[in-house]
Amino acid sequence: YKTEQLKSKDSYEVRNKVNTFSTSNNDGTSTFALPYGNIFFTSSNTTHAYDFRQQLDFNKTFAEVHDVTMILGTETRENKLDYNDRTLYNYDPQLLTYSLVNAGQLSGFRGQWGYGSFGQQDMSYIRELVNRYVSVYSNAAYTYDGKYMVSGSIRWDKTNLFSTGSKYQKRPIWSVGAGWNISEEKFFQVPWVNMLKLRASYGIGGNIAKDSAPYMIAYYNTNNQVGGIQGTISSRPNPNLRWEKTTTLNIGVDFALLGNRLNGSIEYYNKLGTDLLANTNGVPTEGWGYSTYSINNGKMTNRGFELTLSADVIKNNDWSWNVGGVLGYNKNKVTYINVEAPVSYLVIDYPTAYPRVGNPYNAIYGYQWAGLSATGTPQVYDAKGNLYTDMTPPEIEDLVYLGTTVPVYNGSINTNLRWKNWELAAQFLFEGGHKMRNTNVAFIGSGMSPVSKDIENRWKEPGDEAYTDVPRYISTESELYNYNYESMYAYSSINVLDATNWRLRNLSLTYRIPASVCHKLYVKNARIMLGMENVFMVAKSSNAKYLLGGYAKPNYLCGVYLNF
């Protein structure tokens, strides 16, 4: 795609930019290093891709009981993205002319308004991203008499995202599985069970992090002061870059009961992630010091189950009612990492960059709340239970785990009720077991930003500390003011909220126009639908509902669908 933007010379943006690069003369006039006129910006993004795939398929039944299926194939892919941005100054859209500018002079320009910022991206910017893959894959399955099944798959992938000739290119991903149709056995004669199948699988999957590379990464641009090309190193080389591996064990049961009126499945999984790309502490002798860089350094587990159900509660000519749902549960834990944050605020602001072993990856950390003091100011505890009244505890270990931002359980309930040509459908979503940091804090600091309405419940007089956790208001001009109070309160456990919520995602009423009417209108079928999206939400607290977008107005839908 291509975008164009013409910025008028009369606009504030253009006039401000031109004035920034001006100097004042002794006679009261100004000299402009950037020409005054329209600024024309163009940006293009072009994608080139090819995919060459060859595959052999085999499917045959032997002696009426031995079913064999197999595929073998190769695939070669390339995706190339080209970005090209350009900015023209003093541009005339009628004559298609523009003026040249001295980028070297402008890059270090000091004008009458101070230093001006002018970089290479203010002239032109070119980028290119190329991803190549070569794959060989195969899978096969065998079924005996419709009862017993075994299967397997394997795949090799090579990519330019790894170093050339890397030994990690040759490691395949694979899986094996088995199944047993118990309901097909002669000894299993249960009339209300229409289908019962037991299955299991085990395998290793792989993932490539496209924002990492085996080589040293540097950014190059023209040095406008001394000329020539300059480079800035952004990440060290990682010759051992390899696949992020996930070993997965699945055990599941599929079933259909009561004349296929009730069907579903339940599945347990255990996933072990190894060689996960994660931060590790930098090496001072390499010039990285407190900085971090990413290597295949992490391990993590995900265990849980998923239950799927669908039931036809009512099913006849005039009435039908189907209810279905999904329930999922997941427990995540970091089992290995080799990185430590140098200061506490990094753990608070970037918890996924500095995860802790034994806790979930998407964790929230903060200080343990100790209530308000007798004068209405915040108090927190350190790791040893010592009380801090005028500052946050200094050690990183004083930050406690306060929950995960990812739902521990989630699911949906779908219902569809039909009477003759009328149909009422709804979808409910729910999630819970997770937390969120309250960013709508009831605290008035030095700025003029909006504040939570809970400020009404702030401490106002001695004794209020027994009924409220909202600190008193202290003006920045007061001798009692302490700038630490805001962080003590905002980053404490009292401002970590339960994010459990239910929401009615969709609600619709549909009328299907009778076939006799459609025939007269020369259409095959037609229907009219009225609906709503994001109807309402129920959350544990008003603050949580606000931060989750629960007060947003629903979207209303109306549609007429015709099929000719």
ZATI-96385 format. One line per 8 residues: number of its first residue (from 0); for each residue x, y, z of C-alpha. Coordinates in nm, 2 decimals. Layout:
NUM	X Y Z  ...
***
This chain:
0	0.00 0.00 0.00  0.10 0.36 -0.04  0.01 0.67 0.17  0.05 1.04 0.09  0.01 1.34 0.32  0.04 1.70 0.21  0.10 1.94 0.51  -0.01 2.29 0.42
8	0.24 2.57 0.47  -0.03 2.75 0.67  -0.06 2.48 0.93  0.08 2.52 1.27  0.30 2.20 1.23  0.48 2.34 0.92  0.52 2.69 1.06  0.65 2.56 1.39
16	0.90 2.34 1.21  1.03 2.61 0.98  1.06 2.86 1.27  1.25 2.60 1.48  1.53 2.61 1.22  1.57 2.98 1.20  1.83 3.23 1.33  1.78 3.60 1.42
24	1.98 3.87 1.24  2.11 4.19 1.39  1.86 4.39 1.18  1.56 4.22 1.34  1.50 3.98 1.05  1.54 3.60 1.05  1.72 3.35 0.83  1.54 3.02 0.77
32	1.75 2.71 0.71  1.44 2.51 0.62  1.24 2.66 0.33  0.89 2.78 0.40  0.63 2.59 0.20  0.42 2.28 0.19  0.57 1.95 0.33  0.49 1.64 0.13
40	0.52 1.30 0.30  0.49 0.97 0.11  0.52 0.62 0.25  0.50 0.29 0.06  0.49 -0.07 0.19  0.54 -0.34 -0.07  0.51 -0.72 0.00  0.66 -0.98 -0.23
48	0.60 -1.35 -0.15  0.61 -1.69 -0.31  0.52 -2.03 -0.18  0.63 -2.35 -0.37  0.48 -2.67 -0.24  0.49 -3.03 -0.35  0.30 -3.31 -0.18  0.24 -3.68 -0.22
56	-0.08 -3.83 -0.07  -0.15 -4.20 0.00  -0.48 -4.34 0.12  -0.58 -4.70 0.11  -0.77 -4.97 0.29  -0.64 -5.32 0.31  -0.86 -5.63 0.38  -1.14 -5.39 0.48
64	-1.00 -5.34 0.83  -0.65 -5.18 0.78  -0.68 -4.80 0.69  -0.35 -4.63 0.60  -0.31 -4.26 0.52  0.02 -4.08 0.46  0.15 -3.76 0.31  0.50 -3.65 0.22
72	0.59 -3.30 0.10  0.83 -3.01 0.08  0.77 -2.64 0.09  0.98 -2.34 0.00  0.86 -1.99 0.11  0.99 -1.63 0.10  0.83 -1.31 0.23  0.99 -0.98 0.15
80	0.87 -0.65 0.29  1.00 -0.32 0.15  0.94 0.01 0.34  1.02 0.34 0.18  0.94 0.68 0.34  1.03 1.02 0.18  0.97 1.38 0.29  0.99 1.68 0.04
88	1.01 2.04 0.15  0.86 2.35 -0.01  0.66 2.12 -0.23  0.43 2.25 -0.50  0.16 2.00 -0.58  0.08 2.18 -0.92  0.43 2.19 -1.06  0.56 1.89 -0.86
96	0.87 2.08 -0.75  1.04 2.10 -0.42  1.35 2.25 -0.26  1.67 2.07 -0.15  1.77 2.10 0.22  2.11 2.07 0.39  2.06 1.77 0.63  2.41 1.81 0.77
104	2.34 2.17 0.87  2.00 2.10 1.01  2.10 1.79 1.22  2.30 2.00 1.46  2.12 2.32 1.42  2.09 2.58 1.71  1.84 2.84 1.63  1.68 3.13 1.81
112	1.44 2.88 1.98  1.72 2.64 2.09  1.84 2.32 1.93  1.62 2.17 1.66  1.58 1.79 1.60  1.64 1.69 1.25  1.73 1.32 1.17  1.76 1.10 0.87
120	1.39 1.00 0.90  1.30 1.36 0.83  1.44 1.31 0.48  1.40 0.95 0.38  1.38 0.61 0.55  1.43 0.27 0.38  1.39 -0.07 0.54  1.38 -0.43 0.41
128	1.27 -0.75 0.59  1.32 -1.09 0.43  1.21 -1.42 0.58  1.29 -1.75 0.40  1.19 -2.11 0.49  1.26 -2.45 0.35  1.06 -2.73 0.50  1.02 -3.11 0.46
136	0.73 -3.27 0.63  0.54 -3.60 0.66  0.27 -3.76 0.86  0.10 -4.10 0.87  -0.19 -4.27 1.04  -0.31 -4.63 1.07  -0.65 -4.74 1.19  -0.75 -5.10 1.26
144	-1.11 -5.20 1.22  -1.22 -4.85 1.31  -1.12 -4.90 1.67  -0.75 -4.85 1.72  -0.55 -4.56 1.58  -0.19 -4.46 1.58  -0.04 -4.16 1.41  0.29 -3.97 1.38
152	0.42 -3.66 1.21  0.76 -3.50 1.16  0.89 -3.18 1.01  1.23 -3.02 0.94  1.25 -2.64 0.88  1.54 -2.43 0.77  1.53 -2.06 0.79  1.75 -1.75 0.74
160	1.65 -1.65 1.10  1.92 -1.89 1.22  2.29 -1.87 1.15  2.41 -2.03 0.84  2.51 -2.40 0.88  2.38 -2.39 1.24  2.34 -2.74 1.39  2.00 -2.62 1.53
168	1.87 -2.61 1.17  1.87 -2.99 1.16  1.66 -3.06 1.47  1.30 -3.17 1.37  0.97 -3.12 1.54  0.76 -3.42 1.57  0.46 -3.58 1.74  0.30 -3.93 1.80
176	-0.05 -4.01 1.89  -0.29 -4.30 1.96  -0.67 -4.34 1.99  -0.92 -4.60 2.10  -1.29 -4.60 1.99  -1.42 -4.77 2.29  -1.78 -4.75 2.17  -1.69 -4.97 1.87
184	-1.60 -5.26 2.10  -1.84 -5.55 2.11  -1.81 -5.57 2.49  -1.92 -5.21 2.52  -2.30 -5.21 2.50  -2.43 -4.90 2.66  -2.74 -4.78 2.48  -2.72 -4.41 2.59
192	-2.36 -4.38 2.48  -2.34 -4.32 2.11  -1.97 -4.25 2.09  -1.68 -4.28 2.33  -1.32 -4.23 2.23  -0.99 -4.21 2.43  -0.69 -4.04 2.27  -0.34 -3.93 2.37
200	-0.06 -3.75 2.20  0.30 -3.65 2.27  0.53 -3.43 2.07  0.77 -3.14 2.04  0.68 -2.82 1.87  0.89 -2.52 1.77  0.86 -2.15 1.74  1.08 -1.88 1.59
208	1.11 -1.54 1.75  1.14 -1.31 1.44  1.27 -1.02 1.65  1.59 -1.20 1.73  1.89 -1.28 1.51  2.21 -1.49 1.52  2.43 -1.20 1.41  2.52 -0.87 1.57
216	2.25 -0.61 1.49  2.34 -0.26 1.42  2.16 0.05 1.28  2.34 0.25 1.01  2.28 0.61 0.90  2.47 0.90 0.76  2.67 1.11 1.00  2.58 1.46 0.91
224	2.86 1.62 1.12  3.17 1.46 0.97  3.03 1.27 0.68  3.04 0.90 0.61  2.83 0.62 0.76  2.80 0.55 1.13  2.66 0.24 1.30  2.51 0.19 1.64
232	2.50 -0.16 1.79  2.16 -0.26 1.93  2.22 -0.63 2.02  2.51 -0.86 2.05  2.55 -1.17 1.83  2.38 -1.49 1.93  2.53 -1.78 1.73  2.34 -2.03 1.95
240	2.00 -1.89 1.85  1.76 -2.19 1.81  1.40 -2.30 1.81  1.19 -2.23 2.12  1.07 -2.58 2.20  0.75 -2.69 2.36  0.70 -3.05 2.47  0.33 -3.13 2.49
248	0.14 -3.42 2.64  -0.23 -3.44 2.57  -0.49 -3.69 2.70  -0.85 -3.65 2.60  -1.19 -3.81 2.59  -1.45 -3.74 2.32  -1.81 -3.85 2.37  -2.17 -3.83 2.24
256	-2.46 -3.93 2.46  -2.84 -3.96 2.47  -2.89 -4.01 2.10  -2.62 -3.75 2.02  -2.82 -3.49 2.21  -2.52 -3.43 2.44  -2.17 -3.43 2.30  -1.84 -3.29 2.40
264	-1.48 -3.35 2.50  -1.25 -3.31 2.79  -0.87 -3.27 2.75  -0.58 -3.25 2.99  -0.25 -3.10 2.87  0.10 -3.06 3.01  0.33 -2.83 2.82  0.70 -2.78 2.90
272	0.87 -2.49 2.72  1.25 -2.50 2.70  1.50 -2.29 2.52  1.26 -2.00 2.54  1.40 -1.66 2.44  1.44 -1.47 2.76  1.66 -1.19 2.90  1.99 -1.26 3.06
280	2.22 -1.02 3.24  2.47 -0.84 3.03  2.84 -0.89 3.05  3.02 -0.56 3.17  3.34 -0.65 2.98  3.14 -0.66 2.66  3.00 -0.31 2.72  2.66 -0.43 2.83
288	2.68 -0.37 3.20  2.33 -0.35 3.35  2.17 -0.40 3.01  2.02 -0.73 2.92  2.00 -0.93 2.59  1.79 -1.22 2.48  1.91 -1.58 2.45  1.75 -1.92 2.46
296	1.75 -1.90 2.84  1.41 -1.98 2.98  1.19 -2.27 3.09  0.82 -2.26 3.17  0.53 -2.50 3.23  0.17 -2.47 3.14  -0.07 -2.73 3.28  -0.45 -2.73 3.25
304	-0.76 -2.88 3.10  -1.04 -2.78 2.86  -1.40 -2.89 2.86  -1.63 -2.85 2.57  -2.00 -2.93 2.58  -2.30 -2.90 2.35  -2.65 -3.01 2.43  -2.98 -3.01 2.23
312	-3.22 -2.94 2.52  -3.53 -2.91 2.30  -3.55 -3.05 1.95  -3.87 -3.08 1.75  -4.03 -2.92 1.45  -4.14 -2.59 1.61  -3.90 -2.56 1.90  -3.52 -2.61 1.94
320	-3.29 -2.50 2.21  -2.91 -2.56 2.19  -2.68 -2.47 2.48  -2.30 -2.50 2.44  -2.00 -2.40 2.63  -1.62 -2.41 2.68  -1.44 -2.41 3.01  -1.06 -2.38 3.02
328	-0.81 -2.38 3.31  -0.44 -2.31 3.29  -0.17 -2.28 3.55  0.16 -2.12 3.43  0.49 -2.12 3.61  0.85 -2.01 3.52  1.09 -2.29 3.61  1.42 -2.14 3.50
336	1.56 -1.80 3.42  1.89 -1.63 3.46  1.83 -1.27 3.50  1.80 -1.02 3.78  1.67 -0.67 3.78  1.92 -0.41 3.90  1.65 -0.19 4.05  1.30 -0.24 4.19
344	1.11 -0.02 3.94  1.21 -0.24 3.65  1.04 -0.54 3.81  0.72 -0.33 3.86  0.71 -0.18 3.51  0.86 -0.47 3.31  0.77 -0.79 3.50  0.80 -1.01 3.18
352	1.16 -0.89 3.13  1.25 -1.00 3.48  1.04 -1.30 3.57  1.08 -1.49 3.89  1.12 -1.87 3.92  0.81 -2.03 4.07  0.57 -1.75 3.97  0.36 -1.71 3.65
360	0.53 -1.53 3.36  0.28 -1.25 3.34  0.30 -1.16 3.71  0.23 -0.84 3.90  0.47 -0.73 4.18  0.43 -0.46 4.44  0.46 -0.37 4.80  0.25 -0.53 5.08
368	0.00 -0.27 5.20  0.01 -0.18 5.57  -0.29 0.06 5.58  -0.29 0.43 5.65  -0.11 0.60 5.94  -0.28 0.79 6.21  -0.22 1.10 6.00  -0.36 0.95 5.68
376	-0.04 0.88 5.49  0.04 0.54 5.31  0.24 0.27 5.48  0.39 -0.05 5.34  0.59 -0.35 5.46  0.92 -0.49 5.35  0.99 -0.86 5.30  1.07 -0.90 5.68
384	0.76 -0.73 5.79  0.92 -0.40 5.88  0.70 -0.09 5.85  0.79 0.19 5.60  0.61 0.52 5.65  0.79 0.77 5.43  0.95 0.57 5.14  0.93 0.24 4.95
392	1.14 -0.05 5.08  1.48 -0.03 4.91  1.55 -0.40 4.82  1.41 -0.58 4.52  1.32 -0.88 4.75  1.07 -0.65 4.92  0.85 -0.67 4.61  0.59 -0.95 4.66
400	0.40 -1.15 4.41  0.04 -1.01 4.38  -0.11 -1.23 4.11  -0.11 -1.30 3.73  -0.25 -1.08 3.46  -0.35 -1.38 3.25  -0.69 -1.55 3.34  -0.65 -1.88 3.53
408	-0.98 -1.99 3.40  -1.20 -1.87 3.12  -1.48 -1.99 2.90  -1.80 -1.91 2.71  -2.16 -2.01 2.71  -2.36 -2.00 2.39  -2.74 -2.04 2.37  -2.97 -2.05 2.07
416	-3.34 -2.07 2.11  -3.57 -2.12 1.80  -3.94 -2.11 1.76  -4.06 -2.16 1.41  -3.90 -1.88 1.21  -3.78 -1.68 1.51  -3.43 -1.73 1.66  -3.29 -1.58 1.98
424	-2.91 -1.62 2.03  -2.67 -1.50 2.30  -2.30 -1.55 2.39  -2.16 -1.50 2.74  -1.79 -1.48 2.81  -1.63 -1.52 3.15  -1.27 -1.52 3.29  -1.12 -1.51 3.64
432	-0.84 -1.60 3.87  -0.63 -1.31 3.75  -0.54 -0.96 3.87  -0.48 -0.62 3.73  -0.30 -0.31 3.85  -0.53 -0.02 3.93  -0.41 0.27 3.71  -0.71 0.48 3.81
440	-0.56 0.57 4.14  -0.74 0.78 4.40  -0.44 1.01 4.46  -0.38 1.38 4.38  -0.02 1.44 4.30  0.16 1.73 4.14  0.00 1.71 3.80  -0.35 1.80 3.67
448	-0.45 1.45 3.54  -0.80 1.30 3.61  -0.84 1.12 3.94  -1.06 0.84 4.06  -1.39 0.93 4.22  -1.28 0.72 4.51  -1.09 1.03 4.62  -1.42 1.12 4.79
456	-1.35 0.85 5.04  -1.00 0.98 5.13  -0.88 1.02 5.49  -1.00 1.35 5.63  -0.96 1.33 6.01  -0.80 1.11 6.28  -0.98 0.77 6.30  -1.06 0.75 5.93
464	-0.77 0.51 5.88  -1.00 0.24 6.03  -1.25 0.28 5.75  -1.06 0.39 5.44  -0.74 0.30 5.25  -0.74 0.62 5.04  -0.47 0.86 5.16  -0.53 1.22 5.26
472	-0.48 1.50 5.02  -0.15 1.69 5.08  -0.08 1.99 4.86  0.27 2.00 4.70  0.32 2.33 4.87  0.27 2.18 5.21  0.56 2.10 5.44  0.40 1.76 5.50
480	0.42 1.67 5.13  0.64 1.37 5.04  0.67 1.26 4.67  0.72 0.90 4.78  0.36 0.87 4.90  0.22 0.84 4.55  0.45 0.54 4.46  0.40 0.38 4.80
488	0.02 0.38 4.74  0.00 0.32 4.37  0.24 0.02 4.37  0.11 -0.15 4.68  -0.12 -0.45 4.70  -0.42 -0.23 4.78  -0.42 -0.12 4.42  -0.41 -0.46 4.27
496	-0.77 -0.55 4.17  -0.95 -0.88 4.11  -1.01 -0.89 3.73  -1.28 -1.16 3.73  -1.56 -1.06 3.50  -1.87 -1.19 3.31  -1.99 -1.02 3.00  -2.28 -1.06 2.75
504	-2.08 -1.04 2.43  -2.35 -1.09 2.17  -2.73 -1.08 2.17  -2.94 -1.12 1.85  -3.30 -1.18 1.73  -3.34 -1.32 1.38  -3.66 -1.37 1.17  -3.63 -1.61 0.87
512	-3.88 -1.50 0.60  -4.10 -1.80 0.49  -4.00 -1.97 0.17  -4.34 -1.89 0.01  -4.27 -1.52 0.06  -3.91 -1.55 -0.07  -4.04 -1.72 -0.38  -4.26 -1.42 -0.46
520	-3.97 -1.19 -0.41  -3.75 -1.40 -0.64  -3.49 -1.48 -0.37  -3.39 -1.82 -0.24  -3.39 -1.73 0.13  -3.39 -1.41 0.34  -3.37 -1.31 0.70  -3.38 -1.00 0.92
528	-3.15 -0.96 1.22  -3.14 -0.72 1.51  -2.85 -0.74 1.75  -2.62 -0.59 2.01  -2.25 -0.64 2.08  -2.08 -0.59 2.41  -2.42 -0.56 2.58  -2.30 -0.55 2.95
536	-2.03 -0.66 3.19  -2.03 -0.76 3.55  -1.70 -0.72 3.74  -1.58 -0.75 4.10  -1.54 -0.37 4.14  -1.63 -0.05 3.97  -1.27 0.03 3.91  -1.20 -0.31 3.75
544	-1.51 -0.27 3.53  -1.39 0.08 3.42  -1.04 -0.04 3.34  -1.18 -0.34 3.15  -1.40 -0.12 2.93  -1.72 -0.24 3.10  -1.89 0.11 3.08  -1.85 0.14 2.71
552	-2.18 0.17 2.52  -2.30 -0.14 2.32  -2.29 -0.16 1.95  -2.63 -0.20 1.78  -2.67 -0.40 1.46  -2.94 -0.43 1.21  -2.91 -0.64 0.90  -3.12 -0.78 0.61
560	-2.96 -1.09 0.44  -3.08 -1.19 0.09  -2.96 -1.50 -0.10  -3.06 -1.49 -0.47
***
